[in-house]
Amino acid sequence: MRDFDHFDPEALRFLDDLSANNTREWFAANKKTYETQVKHPAAAFSQALAARLSDLVGVDHTPKVFRIHRDVRFSKDKTPYNTHVHISFAPQLDQEAPPMWFFGLDTDKLTLGCGIFGFEKAALDAFRTDMAGPRGAELMQLTEALGAKGLRVGAPALKTVPRGYDKDHPHAEALRRKGFSAWKDIPDRGFVTRPDLVRNCVKEFEALLPVYRFFGG
């Protein structure tokens, strides 16, 4: 396959058509289009963007393209396929919960993100200890600054501060979090069909660098 530059508009049409015809029979009849316009380009794109993110922050990144097949075992929705292209990029940092980058091409928009989407227990305990101190104030300031730039910040997961902390703690907004992520929503999906998509994504990711640096150094 040639070096990746951008997705073909046919990739967007495939996702839209799959959304309207989410059956194994339709997918089997259109599998060739999926492979040539979505699967293989997404794999090439993920490698190219991982390399550019590595250059951006000076740390190697490992990309992961999420499967198109849905896990329907515990879901009421039994449609067999995801109608999006989701890719994560994990920096190879020596820490339990590194900040990750995210690319999400859906049927209604493109979303770019950065953050830690959920701490495991040990990391969550350490995060809360941090948030109770000066770093909590810094995260709240970062949240405000990101919002002022028009970025979307995920809301705290808890309605009240966790047990063991004063309910009126000045850093309550930070303490109520179980992770932290910020997002740039791009309503025009044509963004992915324009030349030099990797460079254009990196330019958008630069607005999310403060998130990466807060959690990843």
C-alpha positions in Angstrom: 0.0 0.0 0.0 1.2 3.5 -0.8 2.3 5.8 2.0 -0.7 7.1 3.9 -1.8 10.7 3.3 -5.6 10.8 4.0 -8.7 8.7 3.9 -10.7 8.4 0.8 -14.3 9.7 1.0 -15.3 6.1 0.3 -14.3 5.4 3.9 -16.9 7.8 5.2 -19.6 6.4 2.9 -18.7 2.9 4.1 -19.3 3.8 7.7 -22.5 5.5 6.9 -23.7 2.6 4.9 -22.7 0.2 7.6 -24.7 2.2 10.1 -27.8 1.8 8.0 -27.1 -1.9 7.2 -25.4 -3.3 10.3 -25.8 -7.0 9.5 -23.3 -9.8 8.8 -24.8 -10.4 5.4 -24.2 -6.8 4.3 -20.7 -6.7 5.8 -19.7 -9.9 4.0 -20.9 -8.5 0.7 -18.9 -5.2 1.3 -15.9 -6.6 3.1 -13.5 -5.7 0.2 -14.5 -2.1 0.5 -13.9 -2.2 4.3 -10.5 -3.7 3.9 -9.3 -1.3 1.1 -10.9 1.9 2.3 -11.0 1.5 6.1 -9.0 -1.3 7.6 -5.7 -1.0 5.7 -5.7 2.8 5.6 -6.4 3.0 9.3 -3.5 0.7 10.1 -1.1 2.8 7.9 -2.5 6.0 9.5 -2.0 4.7 13.0 1.6 3.9 12.4 2.3 7.3 10.7 0.6 9.3 13.5 2.3 7.3 16.2 5.6 8.3 14.7 4.7 12.0 14.6 3.4 11.9 18.2 6.7 10.4 19.2 8.5 13.3 17.6 6.1 15.8 19.2 6.8 14.7 22.8 10.1 12.7 22.5 8.6 9.4 23.6 7.8 6.3 21.5 4.1 5.6 21.0 2.3 2.3 20.4 -1.0 2.6 18.4 -4.0 0.4 18.8 -6.8 0.3 16.1 -9.9 -1.0 17.8 -11.8 -3.9 16.3 -14.8 -3.4 14.0 -16.5 -6.4 15.6 -18.6 -5.5 18.6 -18.6 -7.5 21.8 -22.3 -8.2 22.1 -22.2 -10.8 24.9 -23.5 -8.5 27.6 -25.2 -5.8 25.5 -28.9 -5.4 24.5 -27.7 -4.0 21.2 -26.8 -7.0 19.2 -25.7 -5.2 16.0 -22.4 -7.0 15.1 -20.2 -4.1 14.0 -18.9 -0.8 15.2 -19.6 2.0 12.8 -16.5 4.0 13.7 -12.7 4.0 13.5 -11.2 4.4 16.9 -7.5 4.5 17.5 -5.5 5.0 20.7 -1.8 6.0 21.0 0.0 5.0 24.2 3.3 6.6 25.1 6.0 4.2 26.4 6.4 5.9 29.7 7.6 4.1 32.9 4.4 4.8 34.8 1.3 2.9 35.8 -1.2 5.2 34.1 0.3 7.2 31.2 -1.7 9.8 29.3 -3.0 8.5 26.0 -4.0 10.1 22.7 -7.2 9.2 20.9 -8.6 9.5 17.4 -12.3 8.8 16.9 -13.9 8.9 13.5 -17.7 8.4 13.9 -20.7 8.8 11.6 -21.3 12.3 12.9 -18.0 13.8 13.7 -14.2 13.4 14.3 -13.0 13.5 17.9 -9.4 14.0 19.0 -8.5 13.5 22.7 -5.8 13.2 25.3 -5.9 12.0 28.9 -6.2 9.1 31.3 -9.7 7.6 30.8 -9.8 5.8 34.1 -7.3 5.0 36.8 -6.9 1.6 38.3 -7.2 1.4 42.1 -3.6 2.0 43.1 -3.2 4.8 40.5 -6.5 6.3 41.6 -5.4 6.4 45.2 -2.2 8.2 44.2 -4.1 10.6 42.0 -6.4 11.5 44.8 -3.5 12.2 47.1 -2.1 14.4 44.5 -5.4 16.2 44.0 -5.7 17.0 47.7 -2.5 18.9 47.4 -1.2 21.8 45.2 -1.6 19.6 42.0 -5.3 19.6 42.6 -5.4 23.4 42.1 -3.2 23.1 39.0 -5.6 20.6 37.5 -8.6 22.8 38.1 -6.8 25.7 36.5 -5.9 23.5 33.6 -9.6 22.5 33.2 -10.6 26.1 33.1 -7.9 27.0 30.5 -8.9 24.1 28.3 -12.5 25.2 28.4 -11.6 28.7 27.5 -9.9 27.3 24.3 -13.2 25.6 23.3 -12.0 22.1 24.3 -14.4 19.7 25.9 -13.3 18.3 29.3 -14.9 15.1 30.6 -17.0 15.7 33.7 -16.0 14.3 37.2 -17.3 10.8 37.7 -18.5 11.3 41.3 -21.2 13.7 42.6 -19.4 14.1 45.9 -15.8 13.9 47.1 -14.6 10.3 47.9 -14.7 9.0 51.5 -11.8 10.3 53.6 -11.8 13.9 52.2 -13.6 17.0 53.4 -16.8 17.5 51.4 -15.9 21.2 51.3 -12.4 20.6 50.1 -11.2 23.4 47.9 -10.1 20.9 45.3 -13.4 19.0 45.3 -13.8 19.2 41.6 -10.5 17.5 41.1 -11.1 14.9 43.8 -14.4 13.8 42.2 -12.5 12.6 39.2 -11.6 9.0 38.4 -9.7 10.1 35.3 -9.1 13.1 33.2 -9.5 13.7 29.5 -10.0 16.6 27.1 -11.4 16.5 23.6 -11.5 18.5 20.4 -14.7 17.8 18.4 -14.5 18.4 14.7 -18.0 18.3 13.2 -16.7 18.2 9.6 -15.7 14.6 8.9 -14.2 15.8 5.6 -11.2 16.7 7.8 -9.9 13.1 7.4 -10.2 13.2 3.5 -7.9 16.3 3.1 -4.2 16.0 2.2 -1.6 15.5 5.0 -4.0 14.2 7.6 -1.2 13.2 10.0 0.2 16.7 10.1 -3.2 18.2 10.5 -4.0 15.9 13.4 -0.7 16.7 15.1 -1.5 20.4 14.8 -4.9 19.8 16.6 -3.2 17.6 19.2 -0.9 20.5 20.1 -3.8 22.2 21.9 -4.0 19.1 24.1 -0.3 19.0 25.0 -0.9 20.6 28.5 -3.0 17.5 29.4 -0.2 15.2 28.3 2.4 17.2 30.1 0.4 17.4 33.3 0.2 13.6 33.5 3.2 12.5 31.6 5.9 15.1 32.2 
